[in-house]
Amino acid sequence: MIRLHDVSKTYYPKGRSDGTSAVTALKHANLHVPKGEIHGVIGLSGAGKSTLIRCVNLLERPTTGSVTVDGQELTALSGAALNQARHRIGMIFQHFNLLTSRTVFANVALPLELMGMKRTEIRERVMPLLDLVGLADKADQYPAQLSGGQKQRVAIARALASRPKVLLCDEATSALDPHTTGSILELLRDINQRLGLTILLITHEMEVVKSICHRVSLISDGELVEEAEVGDFFTAPGTQLGRDFLNDFLELEPPQALIERLEETPSPTSHPVVRLAFSGDAVSTPLISRLARECGVDVSILQAKVESIQERTLGLMIAELMGPAEKTREALDYLESHDLQVEVLGHVQRDD
Amino acid sequence: MSSAMIELILEATLDTLYMVAVSGVISALVGIPLGVLLYVTRPRQILAEPVLNRVLGAITNIGRSIPFIILMVAIIPLTRMLVGSSIGTNAASVPLTIAAIPFVARLVEGALNEIPPGLVEAAQSMGATPWQIITKVLVPEARGGIFTALTVTAVTLVSYSAMAGAVGGGGLGDLGIRYGYNRFNPTIMLITVVILVVMVQGFQSLGDYLVRKSDHK
Protein backbone atom coordinates (compact mmCIF):
# COMPACT_ATOMS: atom_id res chain seq x y z
CA MET A 1 0.00 0.00 0.00
CA ILE A 2 2.87 2.35 0.85
CA ARG A 3 6.22 1.84 -0.78
CA LEU A 4 9.26 4.03 -0.37
CA HIS A 5 12.08 3.19 -2.72
CA ASP A 6 15.54 4.57 -2.00
CA VAL A 7 14.14 7.87 -0.72
CA SER A 8 16.60 10.56 0.31
CA LYS A 9 15.95 14.12 1.36
CA THR A 10 18.61 16.78 1.49
CA TYR A 11 18.00 20.32 2.69
CA TYR A 12 20.06 23.09 1.21
CA PRO A 13 20.29 26.19 3.34
CA LYS A 14 18.82 29.33 1.85
CA GLY A 15 20.68 30.75 -1.11
CA ARG A 16 23.30 28.01 -1.26
CA SER A 17 22.97 24.90 -3.35
CA ASP A 18 26.66 24.06 -3.63
CA GLY A 19 26.21 21.42 -0.94
CA THR A 20 28.71 22.89 1.52
CA SER A 21 26.25 23.07 4.38
CA ALA A 22 23.56 20.74 3.10
CA VAL A 23 21.77 18.56 5.64
CA THR A 24 20.65 15.10 4.64
CA ALA A 25 17.63 14.29 6.77
CA LEU A 26 16.80 11.00 5.12
CA LYS A 27 19.26 8.58 3.53
CA HIS A 28 18.21 5.89 1.04
CA ALA A 29 15.10 4.88 2.94
CA ASN A 30 13.28 1.76 1.77
CA LEU A 31 9.98 0.90 3.35
CA HIS A 32 7.02 -1.23 2.43
CA VAL A 33 3.77 -1.21 4.34
CA PRO A 34 1.23 -3.80 3.12
CA LYS A 35 -2.49 -3.11 3.06
CA GLY A 36 -4.20 -3.15 6.45
CA GLU A 37 -1.00 -3.06 8.44
CA ILE A 38 -0.07 -0.64 11.20
CA HIS A 39 3.57 0.20 10.78
CA GLY A 40 5.47 2.25 13.33
CA VAL A 41 8.68 4.17 12.79
CA ILE A 42 10.45 4.92 16.03
CA GLY A 43 13.44 7.14 16.58
CA LEU A 44 14.88 9.89 18.70
CA SER A 45 14.08 13.51 17.91
CA GLY A 46 16.05 14.75 14.94
CA ALA A 47 16.45 11.23 13.55
CA GLY A 48 14.41 12.06 10.45
CA LYS A 49 11.01 10.68 11.44
CA SER A 50 9.10 13.81 10.47
CA THR A 51 10.88 14.06 7.15
CA LEU A 52 10.13 10.40 6.45
CA ILE A 53 6.39 10.68 7.05
CA ARG A 54 6.19 13.99 5.14
CA CYS A 55 7.84 12.34 2.17
CA VAL A 56 4.96 9.84 1.97
CA ASN A 57 2.38 12.48 0.99
CA LEU A 58 5.02 14.75 -0.50
CA LEU A 59 4.62 17.57 2.01
CA GLU A 60 8.37 17.23 1.60
CA ARG A 61 9.38 16.25 -1.90
CA PRO A 62 12.17 13.65 -1.76
CA THR A 63 15.46 14.74 -3.32
CA THR A 64 15.83 11.28 -4.86
CA GLY A 65 13.86 8.04 -4.84
CA SER A 66 10.24 7.21 -5.42
CA VAL A 67 7.12 7.05 -3.28
CA THR A 68 4.21 4.84 -4.28
CA VAL A 69 0.89 4.82 -2.45
CA ASP A 70 -1.93 2.50 -3.46
CA GLY A 71 -0.22 1.66 -6.73
CA GLN A 72 0.25 5.27 -7.73
CA GLU A 73 3.71 6.77 -7.92
CA LEU A 74 3.28 10.11 -6.13
CA THR A 75 6.76 11.33 -6.94
CA ALA A 76 5.76 11.34 -10.60
CA LEU A 77 2.80 13.63 -9.91
CA SER A 78 2.50 17.34 -9.39
CA GLY A 79 -0.13 20.02 -9.09
CA ALA A 80 -3.74 18.90 -9.45
CA ALA A 81 -2.93 15.21 -9.83
CA LEU A 82 -0.96 15.24 -6.59
CA ASN A 83 -3.80 17.03 -4.80
CA GLN A 84 -6.20 14.37 -6.07
CA ALA A 85 -3.91 11.63 -4.78
CA ARG A 86 -3.67 13.35 -1.39
CA HIS A 87 -7.43 12.99 -0.97
CA ARG A 88 -6.73 9.31 -0.48
CA ILE A 89 -4.11 9.86 2.21
CA GLY A 90 -5.28 11.11 5.60
CA MET A 91 -2.89 12.69 8.06
CA ILE A 92 -3.03 13.61 11.73
CA PHE A 93 -0.53 15.72 13.62
CA GLN A 94 1.03 16.13 17.04
CA HIS A 95 -0.61 19.52 17.53
CA PHE A 96 -3.88 18.53 15.83
CA ASN A 97 -3.82 21.50 13.41
CA LEU A 98 -7.55 22.16 13.57
CA LEU A 99 -8.85 25.46 12.22
CA THR A 100 -9.82 27.65 15.16
CA SER A 101 -12.25 29.60 12.98
CA ARG A 102 -14.35 26.52 12.22
CA THR A 103 -16.63 24.41 14.37
CA VAL A 104 -15.94 20.73 14.90
CA PHE A 105 -18.42 19.93 12.13
CA ALA A 106 -16.87 22.42 9.71
CA ASN A 107 -13.38 21.14 10.45
CA VAL A 108 -14.38 17.60 9.51
CA ALA A 109 -16.20 18.98 6.47
CA LEU A 110 -13.11 20.84 5.23
CA PRO A 111 -11.48 18.05 3.18
CA LEU A 112 -14.86 17.34 1.57
CA GLU A 113 -15.31 21.01 0.67
CA LEU A 114 -11.84 20.92 -0.87
CA MET A 115 -12.97 17.99 -3.01
CA GLY A 116 -15.96 20.03 -4.16
CA MET A 117 -18.59 17.86 -2.52
CA LYS A 118 -22.16 19.15 -2.16
CA ARG A 119 -23.44 20.47 1.16
CA THR A 120 -26.05 17.76 1.69
CA GLU A 121 -23.56 15.00 0.90
CA ILE A 122 -21.05 16.57 3.29
CA ARG A 123 -23.62 16.50 6.09
CA GLU A 124 -24.32 12.81 5.43
CA ARG A 125 -20.62 12.03 5.53
CA VAL A 126 -19.59 14.13 8.54
CA MET A 127 -22.15 13.08 11.16
CA PRO A 128 -21.33 9.33 11.06
CA LEU A 129 -17.65 10.23 11.40
CA LEU A 130 -18.34 12.31 14.49
CA ASP A 131 -20.28 9.33 15.82
CA LEU A 132 -17.33 7.08 15.09
CA VAL A 133 -14.98 9.24 17.15
CA GLY A 134 -17.61 9.79 19.84
CA LEU A 135 -18.05 13.54 19.40
CA ALA A 136 -21.44 13.85 17.71
CA ASP A 137 -22.65 16.08 20.57
CA LYS A 138 -19.77 18.52 20.02
CA ALA A 139 -20.49 19.22 16.34
CA ASP A 140 -21.23 22.93 16.88
CA GLN A 141 -18.43 23.66 19.33
CA TYR A 142 -15.14 25.27 18.45
CA PRO A 143 -11.82 23.42 18.90
CA ALA A 144 -10.79 25.81 21.69
CA GLN A 145 -13.61 24.37 23.81
CA LEU A 146 -12.26 20.82 23.52
CA SER A 147 -9.61 18.86 25.41
CA GLY A 148 -6.45 17.63 23.68
CA GLY A 149 -7.82 14.12 23.26
CA GLN A 150 -11.08 15.43 21.81
CA LYS A 151 -9.16 17.65 19.39
CA GLN A 152 -7.21 14.66 18.15
CA ARG A 153 -10.48 12.76 17.70
CA VAL A 154 -11.79 15.60 15.55
CA ALA A 155 -8.52 15.51 13.59
CA ILE A 156 -8.96 11.75 13.07
CA ALA A 157 -12.54 12.24 11.87
CA ARG A 158 -11.26 14.96 9.51
CA ALA A 159 -8.49 12.70 8.20
CA LEU A 160 -11.03 9.94 7.52
CA ALA A 161 -13.60 12.20 5.83
CA SER A 162 -12.26 11.72 2.30
CA ARG A 163 -12.27 7.92 2.87
CA PRO A 164 -8.52 7.54 2.52
CA LYS A 165 -6.71 4.25 2.00
CA VAL A 166 -3.83 5.33 4.18
CA LEU A 167 -3.55 7.25 7.44
CA LEU A 168 -0.32 8.98 8.39
CA CYS A 169 0.14 9.77 12.08
CA ASP A 170 2.80 12.32 12.91
CA GLU A 171 3.50 11.91 16.66
CA ALA A 172 -0.26 11.84 17.09
CA THR A 173 -0.18 11.08 20.81
CA SER A 174 2.97 12.93 21.86
CA ALA A 175 1.09 15.96 23.17
CA LEU A 176 -1.40 13.87 25.14
CA ASP A 177 -1.36 12.44 28.65
CA PRO A 178 -0.94 8.65 29.03
CA HIS A 179 -4.62 7.97 29.62
CA THR A 180 -5.73 9.98 26.57
CA THR A 181 -2.94 8.40 24.54
CA GLY A 182 -4.44 5.02 25.36
CA SER A 183 -7.90 5.99 24.16
CA ILE A 184 -6.58 7.55 20.92
CA LEU A 185 -4.53 4.41 20.19
CA GLU A 186 -7.63 2.33 20.89
CA LEU A 187 -9.51 4.41 18.33
CA LEU A 188 -6.73 4.03 15.74
CA ARG A 189 -6.68 0.27 16.22
CA ASP A 190 -10.45 0.17 15.91
CA ILE A 191 -10.31 2.14 12.64
CA ASN A 192 -7.57 -0.12 11.34
CA GLN A 193 -9.66 -3.21 11.99
CA ARG A 194 -13.03 -1.83 10.97
CA LEU A 195 -12.03 0.04 7.84
CA GLY A 196 -8.98 -1.97 6.91
CA LEU A 197 -7.04 1.27 6.84
CA THR A 198 -3.28 1.08 6.42
CA ILE A 199 -1.56 3.20 9.06
CA LEU A 200 1.97 4.56 9.09
CA LEU A 201 2.89 6.29 12.30
CA ILE A 202 6.00 7.90 13.65
CA THR A 203 6.66 8.16 17.34
CA HIS A 204 9.36 8.27 19.96
CA GLU A 205 7.26 6.25 22.38
CA MET A 206 7.75 2.49 22.62
CA GLU A 207 4.36 2.31 24.31
CA VAL A 208 2.69 3.36 21.03
CA VAL A 209 4.61 0.74 19.05
CA LYS A 210 3.88 -1.91 21.65
CA SER A 211 0.17 -1.33 21.82
CA ILE A 212 -0.90 -0.94 18.19
CA CYS A 213 1.84 -1.60 15.65
CA HIS A 214 2.25 -4.82 13.70
CA ARG A 215 5.68 -3.99 12.40
CA VAL A 216 8.22 -1.41 13.44
CA SER A 217 11.17 0.32 11.83
CA LEU A 218 13.92 2.01 13.73
CA ILE A 219 15.29 5.24 12.33
CA SER A 220 18.59 6.76 13.34
CA ASP A 221 20.39 9.70 11.80
CA GLY A 222 18.21 9.60 8.68
CA GLU A 223 18.62 5.88 8.10
CA LEU A 224 16.20 3.02 8.65
CA VAL A 225 18.51 0.75 10.59
CA GLU A 226 16.20 -2.05 11.62
CA GLU A 227 12.80 -3.45 10.74
CA ALA A 228 10.96 -6.25 12.49
CA GLU A 229 7.68 -7.67 13.67
CA VAL A 230 6.78 -5.90 16.90
CA GLY A 231 6.95 -9.14 18.90
CA ASP A 232 10.43 -9.86 17.57
CA PHE A 233 11.59 -6.31 18.09
CA PHE A 234 10.58 -6.40 21.72
CA THR A 235 12.22 -9.75 22.37
CA ALA A 236 15.33 -9.40 20.26
CA PRO A 237 16.18 -6.00 18.83
CA GLY A 238 18.91 -6.38 16.24
CA THR A 239 20.77 -3.16 16.92
CA GLN A 240 22.27 -1.40 19.90
CA LEU A 241 19.84 1.50 19.42
CA GLY A 242 16.98 -0.99 19.47
CA ARG A 243 18.25 -2.44 22.71
CA ASP A 244 18.61 1.05 24.20
CA PHE A 245 15.00 1.85 23.30
CA LEU A 246 13.84 -1.44 24.76
CA ASN A 247 15.82 -1.04 27.98
CA ASP A 248 14.58 2.51 28.45
CA PHE A 249 11.06 1.29 27.86
CA LEU A 250 11.29 -1.68 30.20
CA GLU A 251 13.40 0.24 32.67
CA LEU A 252 15.48 -2.89 32.92
CA GLU A 253 19.00 -1.76 33.61
CA PRO A 254 21.38 -3.40 36.05
CA PRO A 255 21.51 -1.61 39.42
CA GLN A 256 23.96 1.28 39.46
CA ALA A 257 26.15 -0.39 42.08
CA LEU A 258 26.53 -3.39 39.78
CA ILE A 259 27.30 -1.31 36.69
CA GLU A 260 30.24 0.23 38.54
CA ARG A 261 31.63 -3.22 39.31
CA LEU A 262 31.22 -4.57 35.77
CA GLU A 263 34.40 -5.50 33.93
CA GLU A 264 34.55 -6.09 30.23
CA THR A 265 36.85 -9.11 30.20
CA PRO A 266 36.38 -12.25 32.26
CA SER A 267 39.00 -13.36 34.77
CA PRO A 268 39.33 -16.65 36.67
CA THR A 269 37.80 -15.00 39.69
CA SER A 270 34.78 -13.35 38.10
CA HIS A 271 31.16 -14.25 37.28
CA PRO A 272 29.28 -13.28 34.13
CA VAL A 273 26.28 -10.98 34.41
CA VAL A 274 23.73 -11.67 31.68
CA ARG A 275 20.56 -10.15 30.36
CA LEU A 276 18.12 -12.83 29.32
CA ALA A 277 15.11 -12.24 27.14
CA PHE A 278 12.75 -15.11 26.56
CA SER A 279 9.51 -15.38 24.72
CA GLY A 280 7.14 -18.05 23.52
CA ASP A 281 7.66 -21.51 25.03
CA ALA A 282 10.73 -20.45 26.93
CA VAL A 283 8.60 -18.32 29.24
CA SER A 284 6.87 -21.34 30.71
CA THR A 285 9.97 -23.54 30.97
CA PRO A 286 11.58 -23.59 34.43
CA LEU A 287 14.95 -22.72 32.97
CA ILE A 288 16.56 -21.24 36.01
CA SER A 289 16.14 -24.24 38.22
CA ARG A 290 17.25 -26.53 35.39
CA LEU A 291 20.29 -24.39 34.97
CA ALA A 292 21.15 -24.94 38.60
CA ARG A 293 20.51 -28.68 38.40
CA GLU A 294 22.04 -29.52 35.03
CA CYS A 295 24.96 -27.12 34.86
CA GLY A 296 25.69 -26.79 38.53
CA VAL A 297 25.69 -23.00 38.62
CA ASP A 298 23.83 -20.78 40.99
CA VAL A 299 21.72 -18.05 39.54
CA SER A 300 21.27 -14.79 41.35
CA ILE A 301 18.43 -12.79 39.85
CA LEU A 302 19.15 -9.07 40.00
CA GLN A 303 16.11 -7.84 38.11
CA ALA A 304 13.23 -9.48 36.31
CA LYS A 305 10.12 -8.49 34.46
CA VAL A 306 7.38 -10.13 32.45
CA GLU A 307 5.71 -8.04 29.76
CA SER A 308 2.86 -8.86 27.52
CA ILE A 309 3.47 -7.49 24.03
CA GLN A 310 0.27 -7.86 22.01
CA GLU A 311 -0.37 -11.64 22.01
CA ARG A 312 3.12 -12.59 23.11
CA THR A 313 4.64 -12.86 26.51
CA LEU A 314 8.11 -11.57 27.04
CA GLY A 315 10.29 -12.31 30.03
CA LEU A 316 13.33 -10.28 30.84
CA MET A 317 15.92 -10.87 33.48
CA ILE A 318 19.28 -9.64 34.60
CA ALA A 319 21.12 -12.35 36.45
CA GLU A 320 24.54 -13.23 37.76
CA LEU A 321 25.71 -16.78 37.02
CA MET A 322 27.78 -18.03 39.93
CA GLY A 323 30.14 -20.96 39.61
CA PRO A 324 33.52 -21.99 38.22
CA ALA A 325 34.42 -20.47 34.86
CA GLU A 326 33.92 -23.67 32.85
CA LYS A 327 30.54 -24.24 34.48
CA THR A 328 29.26 -20.76 33.73
CA ARG A 329 30.50 -21.12 30.13
CA GLU A 330 28.49 -24.30 29.91
CA ALA A 331 25.48 -22.57 31.39
CA LEU A 332 25.62 -19.83 28.76
CA ASP A 333 25.72 -22.43 25.98
CA TYR A 334 22.78 -24.18 27.58
CA LEU A 335 20.77 -20.95 27.66
CA GLU A 336 21.61 -20.11 24.06
CA SER A 337 20.51 -23.54 22.92
CA HIS A 338 17.09 -22.95 24.47
CA ASP A 339 15.85 -20.18 22.24
CA LEU A 340 16.80 -17.41 24.60
CA GLN A 341 18.36 -14.09 23.83
CA VAL A 342 21.46 -13.95 25.94
CA GLU A 343 23.55 -10.86 26.26
CA VAL A 344 26.60 -10.84 28.50
CA LEU A 345 26.65 -7.42 30.09
CA GLY A 346 30.03 -7.95 31.76
CA HIS A 347 31.74 -9.71 34.58
CA VAL A 348 31.90 -9.05 38.28
CA GLN A 349 34.50 -10.17 40.75
CA ARG A 350 33.42 -12.72 43.29
CA ASP A 351 32.52 -11.37 46.65
CA ASP A 352 34.21 -14.20 48.54
CA MET B 1 -24.15 78.91 18.36
CA SER B 2 -25.92 79.77 15.16
CA SER B 3 -27.80 77.14 13.20
CA ALA B 4 -25.49 77.91 10.27
CA MET B 5 -22.58 76.96 12.43
CA ILE B 6 -24.25 73.72 13.51
CA GLU B 7 -24.94 72.89 9.90
CA LEU B 8 -21.31 73.56 9.07
CA ILE B 9 -20.16 71.20 11.81
CA LEU B 10 -22.60 68.51 10.71
CA GLU B 11 -21.49 68.82 7.12
CA ALA B 12 -17.83 68.65 8.10
CA THR B 13 -18.50 65.53 10.18
CA LEU B 14 -20.23 63.82 7.25
CA ASP B 15 -17.37 64.88 4.96
CA THR B 16 -14.84 63.26 7.29
CA LEU B 17 -16.92 60.08 7.53
CA TYR B 18 -17.21 60.07 3.75
CA MET B 19 -13.47 60.35 3.23
CA VAL B 20 -12.71 57.68 5.81
CA ALA B 21 -15.38 55.38 4.37
CA VAL B 22 -14.29 55.76 0.73
CA SER B 23 -10.57 55.44 1.40
CA GLY B 24 -11.15 52.75 4.05
CA VAL B 25 -13.24 50.54 1.78
CA ILE B 26 -10.99 50.92 -1.26
CA SER B 27 -7.79 50.44 0.72
CA ALA B 28 -9.29 47.30 2.32
CA LEU B 29 -10.32 45.95 -1.08
CA VAL B 30 -6.82 46.46 -2.44
CA GLY B 31 -4.76 46.18 0.73
CA ILE B 32 -6.11 42.82 1.97
CA PRO B 33 -5.31 40.98 -1.28
CA LEU B 34 -1.95 42.75 -1.41
CA GLY B 35 -1.20 41.67 2.16
CA VAL B 36 -2.15 38.08 1.28
CA LEU B 37 0.06 38.26 -1.80
CA LEU B 38 2.96 39.63 0.26
CA TYR B 39 2.56 36.67 2.61
CA VAL B 40 2.03 33.78 0.20
CA THR B 41 4.87 34.80 -2.13
CA ARG B 42 7.40 34.73 0.69
CA PRO B 43 10.17 32.15 0.36
CA ARG B 44 8.98 28.67 1.40
CA GLN B 45 5.36 29.81 1.36
CA ILE B 46 2.58 28.24 -0.68
CA LEU B 47 3.18 30.46 -3.73
CA ALA B 48 6.83 31.31 -3.13
CA GLU B 49 7.93 33.95 -5.64
CA PRO B 50 10.96 35.59 -4.06
CA VAL B 51 11.44 38.18 -6.83
CA LEU B 52 7.80 39.27 -6.93
CA ASN B 53 7.79 39.31 -3.14
CA ARG B 54 10.81 41.59 -3.01
CA VAL B 55 9.37 43.97 -5.61
CA LEU B 56 6.00 44.16 -3.85
CA GLY B 57 7.73 44.59 -0.52
CA ALA B 58 9.84 47.46 -1.84
CA ILE B 59 6.81 49.24 -3.33
CA THR B 60 4.91 48.80 -0.09
CA ASN B 61 7.81 50.18 1.92
CA ILE B 62 8.14 53.22 -0.35
CA GLY B 63 4.41 53.88 0.03
CA ARG B 64 4.70 53.66 3.78
CA SER B 65 7.79 55.83 4.11
CA ILE B 66 6.47 58.93 2.33
CA PRO B 67 5.00 61.37 4.87
CA PHE B 68 1.29 61.79 4.21
CA ILE B 69 1.41 65.55 3.83
CA ILE B 70 4.07 65.22 1.10
CA LEU B 71 2.26 62.34 -0.63
CA MET B 72 -0.87 64.46 -0.77
CA VAL B 73 0.89 67.26 -2.64
CA ALA B 74 3.07 65.01 -4.75
CA ILE B 75 0.23 63.09 -6.33
CA ILE B 76 -1.94 66.09 -7.18
CA PRO B 77 -1.61 65.38 -10.95
CA LEU B 78 -2.84 61.82 -10.37
CA THR B 79 -5.68 63.10 -8.19
CA ARG B 80 -6.74 65.56 -10.89
CA MET B 81 -6.67 62.77 -13.44
CA LEU B 82 -8.81 60.48 -11.28
CA VAL B 83 -11.42 62.84 -9.84
CA GLY B 84 -11.01 65.97 -11.96
CA SER B 85 -10.07 68.26 -9.09
CA SER B 86 -7.41 68.61 -6.44
CA ILE B 87 -9.67 70.01 -3.72
CA GLY B 88 -12.70 68.64 -1.95
CA THR B 89 -13.49 65.35 -0.24
CA ASN B 90 -13.22 63.22 -3.36
CA ALA B 91 -9.81 64.67 -4.11
CA ALA B 92 -8.66 64.08 -0.53
CA SER B 93 -9.81 60.47 -0.72
CA VAL B 94 -7.21 59.68 -3.40
CA PRO B 95 -4.04 60.27 -1.30
CA LEU B 96 -5.81 58.82 1.74
CA THR B 97 -6.46 55.60 -0.15
CA ILE B 98 -2.96 55.44 -1.56
CA ALA B 99 -1.44 55.98 1.86
CA ALA B 100 -3.72 53.38 3.48
CA ILE B 101 -3.19 50.54 0.98
CA PRO B 102 0.41 49.66 1.98
CA PHE B 103 -0.55 50.24 5.61
CA VAL B 104 -3.38 47.69 5.41
CA ALA B 105 -1.22 45.31 3.38
CA ARG B 106 1.57 45.17 5.97
CA LEU B 107 -0.86 44.76 8.86
CA VAL B 108 -2.69 41.95 7.04
CA GLU B 109 0.62 40.27 6.23
CA GLY B 110 1.44 40.44 9.95
CA ALA B 111 -1.93 38.94 10.87
CA LEU B 112 -1.35 36.03 8.47
CA ASN B 113 2.09 35.49 9.95
CA GLU B 114 0.44 34.66 13.28
CA ILE B 115 -1.24 31.56 11.84
CA PRO B 116 0.57 28.37 12.92
CA PRO B 117 2.28 26.85 9.84
CA GLY B 118 0.80 23.47 10.81
CA LEU B 119 -2.64 24.59 9.65
CA VAL B 120 -1.38 25.22 6.13
CA GLU B 121 0.46 21.92 6.21
CA ALA B 122 -2.72 20.13 7.27
CA ALA B 123 -4.64 21.72 4.39
CA GLN B 124 -1.89 20.72 1.96
CA SER B 125 -2.06 17.15 3.24
CA MET B 126 -5.78 17.21 2.34
CA GLY B 127 -4.94 18.18 -1.20
CA ALA B 128 -5.91 21.85 -0.96
CA THR B 129 -4.87 24.12 -3.82
CA PRO B 130 -3.10 27.39 -2.96
CA TRP B 131 -6.33 29.29 -3.69
CA GLN B 132 -8.26 27.00 -1.34
CA ILE B 133 -5.62 27.47 1.33
CA ILE B 134 -6.00 31.24 1.02
CA THR B 135 -9.80 31.30 1.06
CA LYS B 136 -10.50 28.46 3.47
CA VAL B 137 -7.56 28.59 5.85
CA LEU B 138 -5.47 31.76 5.78
CA VAL B 139 -8.12 34.47 5.51
CA PRO B 140 -10.68 32.87 7.87
CA GLU B 141 -8.00 32.07 10.45
CA ALA B 142 -6.65 35.63 10.27
CA ARG B 143 -10.11 37.22 10.35
CA GLY B 144 -9.63 38.64 13.85
CA GLY B 145 -6.22 40.04 12.93
CA ILE B 146 -7.62 41.52 9.72
CA PHE B 147 -10.39 43.29 11.66
CA THR B 148 -7.76 44.65 14.02
CA ALA B 149 -5.78 45.87 11.00
CA LEU B 150 -8.83 47.59 9.51
CA THR B 151 -9.67 49.22 12.85
CA VAL B 152 -6.16 50.65 13.16
CA THR B 153 -6.42 51.82 9.55
CA ALA B 154 -9.80 53.54 10.10
CA VAL B 155 -8.46 55.36 13.15
CA THR B 156 -5.37 56.43 11.24
CA LEU B 157 -7.55 57.59 8.35
CA VAL B 158 -9.58 59.82 10.70
CA SER B 159 -6.44 61.66 11.70
CA TYR B 160 -5.00 61.70 8.15
CA SER B 161 -8.28 63.07 6.82
CA ALA B 162 -7.98 65.95 9.28
CA MET B 163 -4.57 66.63 7.77
CA ALA B 164 -6.09 66.52 4.29
CA GLY B 165 -8.40 69.27 5.48
CA ALA B 166 -5.41 71.55 5.77
CA VAL B 167 -4.97 71.60 2.01
CA GLY B 168 -8.59 72.04 1.08
CA GLY B 169 -9.86 68.53 1.58
CA GLY B 170 -12.91 69.52 3.57
CA GLY B 171 -14.12 67.73 6.68
CA LEU B 172 -13.47 68.32 10.36
CA GLY B 173 -9.78 69.10 9.93
CA ASP B 174 -10.62 71.81 7.43
CA LEU B 175 -13.27 73.21 9.79
CA GLY B 176 -10.91 73.18 12.74
CA ILE B 177 -8.16 74.97 10.80
CA ARG B 178 -10.35 77.58 9.14
CA TYR B 179 -12.73 78.44 11.96
CA GLY B 180 -10.96 77.19 15.06
CA TYR B 181 -7.41 78.25 14.22
CA ASN B 182 -7.50 80.99 11.56
CA ARG B 183 -10.52 82.76 13.06
CA PHE B 184 -9.46 81.90 16.58
CA ASN B 185 -12.71 80.28 17.65
CA PRO B 186 -11.85 77.93 20.53
CA THR B 187 -15.41 76.55 20.72
CA ILE B 188 -15.29 75.29 17.15
CA MET B 189 -11.81 73.90 17.75
CA LEU B 190 -13.01 72.07 20.86
CA ILE B 191 -16.11 70.73 19.09
CA THR B 192 -14.11 69.34 16.16
CA VAL B 193 -11.67 67.67 18.53
CA VAL B 194 -14.52 66.16 20.58
CA ILE B 195 -16.22 64.84 17.44
CA LEU B 196 -12.93 63.32 16.23
CA VAL B 197 -12.40 61.66 19.60
CA VAL B 198 -15.92 60.22 19.58
CA MET B 199 -15.44 59.02 16.01
CA VAL B 200 -12.19 57.24 16.85
CA GLN B 201 -13.82 55.65 19.90
CA GLY B 202 -16.68 54.50 17.72
CA PHE B 203 -14.40 52.87 15.16
CA GLN B 204 -12.36 51.23 17.90
CA SER B 205 -15.43 49.81 19.64
CA LEU B 206 -16.87 48.51 16.39
CA GLY B 207 -13.51 46.95 15.53
CA ASP B 208 -13.16 45.35 18.95
CA TYR B 209 -16.65 43.93 18.64
CA LEU B 210 -15.89 42.37 15.25
CA VAL B 211 -12.58 40.96 16.49
CA ARG B 212 -14.29 39.43 19.50
CA LYS B 213 -17.01 37.92 17.38
CA SER B 214 -14.59 36.31 14.97
CA ASP B 215 -12.21 34.98 17.60
CA HIS B 216 -12.79 31.39 18.68
CA LYS B 217 -9.31 30.74 19.99
Interface residues (C-beta under 8 A of the other chain):
Chain A: K14 N57 L59 A80 L82 N83 Q84 A85 R86 H87 I89 G90 M91 F93 H95 N97 L99 T100 S101 R102 L110 P111 E113 L114 M115 Y142 P143 A144 R158 S162 L168
Chain B: P43 P116 G118 L119 E121 A122 A123 Q124 S125 M126 G127 A128 T129 Q132 K136 V137 P140 E141 R143 S214 H216 K217
